[in-house]
Amino acid sequence: MTLRDGTVGNSYRVKGFGLPKQQEIRLAALGLTVGTSITVLNKKAHGAVIFNVRGTRLAVGKKMADLIQITDEKA
């Protein structure tokens, strides 16, 4: 599933990225790497997703949220 498919309030693990390398490097610098636990905080009507990663709130747009692969925290 993608980050945009996540449910508000649930926790997930980052499974992978389908992003250009430069964007992936930028997200890694912000703490978002494969295996990181995230919690979806809010989803906007226009597709943006706000989530918590390592104690920091981050927001990504619809296109980027569609390219971040996640899996259930329990899986």
C-alpha positions as CSV (number, residue, x, y, z in Angstrom):
1,M,0.0,0.0,0.0
2,T,1.1,3.6,-0.4
3,L,1.3,6.3,2.2
4,R,-1.8,7.9,0.7
5,D,-3.7,4.7,1.4
6,G,-2.8,4.8,5.1
7,T,-5.5,5.4,7.8
8,V,-5.3,8.5,10.1
9,G,-4.1,7.4,13.5
10,N,-2.5,4.1,12.4
11,S,1.2,3.3,12.5
12,Y,3.1,1.8,9.6
13,R,6.6,0.8,8.5
14,V,8.2,2.3,5.4
15,K,8.7,-0.5,2.9
16,G,10.3,1.3,0.0
17,F,10.3,4.3,-2.3
18,G,9.6,4.8,-6.0
19,L,11.0,8.3,-5.8
20,P,13.8,9.9,-7.8
21,K,17.1,9.4,-6.0
22,Q,17.4,13.1,-5.0
23,Q,14.0,13.1,-3.3
24,E,14.9,9.8,-1.5
25,I,18.1,11.4,-0.2
26,R,16.2,14.4,1.0
27,L,13.7,12.3,2.9
28,A,16.5,10.2,4.4
29,A,18.1,13.4,5.7
30,L,14.8,14.2,7.4
31,G,14.8,10.7,9.0
32,L,12.5,8.8,6.6
33,T,14.3,5.6,5.6
34,V,13.2,2.0,4.8
35,G,12.1,0.3,8.0
36,T,11.2,3.5,9.8
37,S,8.0,3.6,11.8
38,I,5.5,6.3,10.9
39,T,2.1,7.4,12.2
40,V,-0.4,9.1,9.8
41,L,-1.6,12.2,11.5
42,N,-3.8,13.8,8.8
43,K,-4.8,13.5,5.2
44,K,-5.9,16.5,3.2
45,A,-8.6,16.5,0.6
46,H,-6.2,17.5,-2.1
47,G,-4.0,14.4,-1.4
48,A,-1.3,15.8,1.0
49,V,-0.4,13.5,3.9
50,I,0.9,14.7,7.3
51,F,2.7,12.0,9.3
52,N,5.0,11.7,12.3
53,V,8.4,10.2,11.9
54,R,11.0,10.0,14.7
55,G,9.2,12.6,16.7
56,T,8.9,15.1,13.8
57,R,5.8,16.0,11.8
58,L,6.4,15.9,8.0
59,A,4.1,16.6,5.1
60,V,4.3,15.3,1.6
61,G,2.2,16.1,-1.5
62,K,-0.1,13.7,-3.3
63,K,2.5,12.6,-5.9
64,M,5.2,11.9,-3.3
65,A,2.7,10.1,-1.0
66,D,1.7,7.8,-3.9
67,L,5.4,6.7,-4.3
68,I,6.1,5.9,-0.7
69,Q,5.4,2.2,0.0
70,I,4.3,1.3,3.5
71,T,3.2,-1.9,5.4
72,D,1.2,-2.4,8.6
73,E,3.3,-2.0,11.7
74,K,2.1,-5.4,12.9
75,A,3.0,-7.3,9.7
